[in-house]
Amino acid sequence: MGQWDALVDAALARLEARSLLRATRPIALAAPTAAPRTFDGPGPWDHAAVEIRLDRDTLHQWLAEGDEAGGQEEQLDGNLILFSGNDYMGLSSHPAVREAAVKAAQDYGMGPRGSALICGYTTYHKLVEESLARLKKKEDCLLCPTGFSANMAAITALGSITSLLSPGRKPAEHERIAIFSDALNHASIIDGIRLLERQQEALVFVYKHCDMFHLDFLLSSCSLEKKVVVTDRQVTTD
C-alpha cells in the first residue's frame, strides 16, 4: 500500500497546487430532539419488503425465459421471496427506519437541496459517514447516491491519479494503470473501466471468472508498475 499511498498523496498535492482541492461545507441542521431507535433483532417486519406474489401468467413467463419450465409452476403458488433488489434483508420496513424517515421529513422536509458539492451536504450526511467509518474501522467514508455511482467513482478516481501526475498530456502507456477485471464483474465496474479506456488512463485485462490461475498469468505477464485487480465481493451476474 505504500506505493499507492505515495501516488495518492502526489495526486492530491497536484490538485491543491492548482486550487482544485475543496472540502464540502456541510449545512448545519438542528440536532434531533430524541435519540433514534436502534435495531433490536428480527421481527415481523423483516419479510414485509421482500415477500411478493406473482400472477400465474408472469410466473409461467419467468420460468419459461429461464428454461426452467416443465412442471415447476405446478409446485409454486406465486408466493416468492425477492432477492434481486437492494432491500433483500427487509430493513426498509424496520420500525426504527420508518419512524426516523417520518421524523426527518417532519423536521427538515423532503428531497435533496442540491448536489453534495453545492449545497446538499448536511451535518447529517457527515454524521452518517463518520458512523460508517467507525463501524468499519476506517479513516473516513464517502457517501454516494447509489452503488452504481460508487463503483464508477472509485474506478475513475484510479485513472485520475495517472492523469494528475502527467500534467498537460495523456499518460504514456507505461505510466497507465493496469486493471485486471473479472469477466463477470457488475456493469457499474465495467462502465467505469470503459471510461478509463476512453480517457487513455488504463490498460484493461479481463480474466476468466474466479480463475486465479488465469489472473496470476496476466499479472505476471504485465510489465506495468501500477496494477489493480477489480472483482465483485459478491458476484451479481453469476
Helices and strands as residue ranges (DSSP letters): H 2-17, G 44-47, E 51-53, H 56-65, H 72-75, E 79-81, G 91-93, H 95-108, I 116-120, H 123-135, H 147-164, G 173-175, E 177-182, H 187-198, E 202-207, H 212-221, E 226-230
